[in-house]
Amino acid sequence: MSPLSHLAARVHAIEPFRVMEVVKAAAALRQEGVDVISMSVGEPDFTAAPRVAAAAIAAIEAGATQYTDALGLATLRAAIAAHYQRTCGLAIDPRRIVVTAGASAGLLLACAALVGDGDEVLMPDPCYPCNRHFVTAFGGKPVLVASHAEERYQLTASHIATRWNDATRGVIVASPSNPTGTSMTPAQLKEMLAAVRARGGFAIVDELYQGLSYNETAEETALSALQVDPDVITVNSFSKYFNMTGWRLGWLVVPDALVPAVEKLAQNLFICPSTVAQHAALACFHPESLALYEERRLEFQRRRDYLVPALRALGFTIPVMPDGAFYIYADISGVRHPDAHDSTAFCMAILAQTGVAIVPGDDFGFATPKRHVRFSYATKFERIEEAVARLRGLLVH
């Protein structure tokens, strides 16, 4: 009998990551000599800060490569706590910080601790696809709630009031969000978390892009959920703001009472995060590194400020300005192209006709995926200008 006949049901319930189909098609074109401009994958074109790379080399040379505590290096947990104090004015006990093998491992640990068979978890549609698959992997049922531009594509207190039922256990949200680049306003966040708390549920808040925020007023700037409710679970990462994608390092902040459960799960599922990456990450918080990250944040903002109006001029509808991350979620309904009724066909045609790689909305939900595409501006400004020129040559008649 084939081993495939014994695949667990969860494997069939988890869908492929369709972004990778575009990535594969783009790679094939590159092999043919086509100059492809990637605006598909959510990976900063910047790499680790010089001090971070140097710290990794020093750790290897010093032999600091053996297992750490399952919760992470005490020094790194303390450094992360100090980062919250500096950026948010929050006094977080380092004991509550769990260093993880990337944010994905953090989300897995949180779902393993909180999601049981048949438990429903609410999340907005559109959202990052892996979030719903993490729930599925532990026997839960992700419930995607259509969220619109006037709601900043976010889950709201109103959604919770109408969709919560006896099987609902909690919510998973992201602010700023992938794929929309939009954050909850402070008022939205407070109301949503209060609605969850009133129903005795849990809230897992993905804050991977927290440092990449471009609003200038206090009324608009995204809060950390921990500033609103100390009992939420937040997930963060060294990948995006700190430009360490391949180092696979992230962290959770969990309520004190949840630490033993998460520690037990981490011991069994991961043993510990990468030791070298942890030693390197300590250098992220050096003033020289922090100054560099601020320069890079401003560069991402410059790209956004150029790309949003440029796309609108080409017929893309972007009803709400993305205020964080490095994504634009654009409606293609008004674009003059024969495939503008189907985002997958549109993305493949754009790739073939212009060499610009963007991704369809299919991965991100079920509400209006055929009308939407995601642009990532995590690539050099000059390449973004070239991409716009190519799109203009195709779409403007």
C-alpha positions, 0 to 999 in steps of 0.5 A: 500500500502506498504511504500516500494512502495514509496521509492525514486529513489535515493535509488535504484541508490545507491548500497550496501557497499559490504565490509560489506558482507565480514565483516558479513562473518568474524563475522559468522566465529568468532562465530564458533570459527575461529581465523579471521584476519581482513585486511578488514575494514579501521579502525585504531587499535589504539584508541583515545589518552589518552588526548583526552579520558580525555578531553571527560570525563572532558567535560561530567563532566562539563556539556559541552554537549549542542548544539554548533554553526552549524559550530562547536566550535570556539576554535576547528576551531581555533585549526584546522587553527593553525594545517594547519599553523604548518603542511602546512605553511597555514594561513587559516581564522578559519571562513572558517573551518566547523566542521562536523559530520564526513567526510561523513557529510562534503562530504554530505554538499559539495555535497548538496551545489554544485551538482544539478540535472543532474550535472556530477562529475568526479572521478577516478576509483577506488575510495571510493564508498560512494563518488559517492553515495553522488553525486547520493543522490543530483541528480547528475551523478558520472562519474568514469574515469578509472585510472591506476598505471602509473597515481597513480590511480588518476584523471589527467589533461588529464582525465579532458581534455577528459571527461569534457563536458557541463554537468560536474560541478566538480571533487571529488578526494582523496589524499591519496586515498582509496582503493589504498593508493596512493597520487597525486604528487605535479605536478599532483595535480597542473595540475589537479586543474588548468584544473578544474579551467580553466573550471570554475568547483569545486574541492572537495579534500578528505584529510582524510589520509593527515597525514598518508604519508610515502614519505621522499622527498619534490618532492614525499610528498603529498601537501594539495590541499589548498597549490595549490588553496585556492578555493578548498574544502577540507574534513578531519577527526579526524577518521584516523590520529587522531584515533577517528573513532566512535567519528564521527567528521571531517571538511571542509575548504571552500572558504569564499563565500561558508560559508553562504550556508554551514552553512544554510545546516548544521543547517538544516541537522545536527544542529551541530556535537557532542559537546563532540567529539568537546571538546575532539578533542581539545586535539588532538593538544596537543604536547603529542598527536601529538608525539603519532600520529607520533609514530603511523604513523611510525608504519603504515609505518613499516607495509606497508614496510613489507606487500608490498614485502611479498604480491609481493612474494606471486604473488600479483601485486602491480605496484605502492608503496602505499605512504599513508593511510593504504591500498594496492590495489593488482592485483590477476591475477598472484596469484596461486588460482582457484578463482584468476579470480574473486576477490569476489570469491577469497576473500570469498575463502581466508576467508574460507580457511585461516581466513584472511579477505580482500575485493574485488574490486567490491565496488571501481569502474567498470574498473577492480574490478574483478582483484583487492583486497584491503588489510588494514594494520590497524591491529597489526604487529604480526597479519599481519605476521600471515596473510602472513604466512597463505596466504603463506601456501595456495598460495605457492605450 
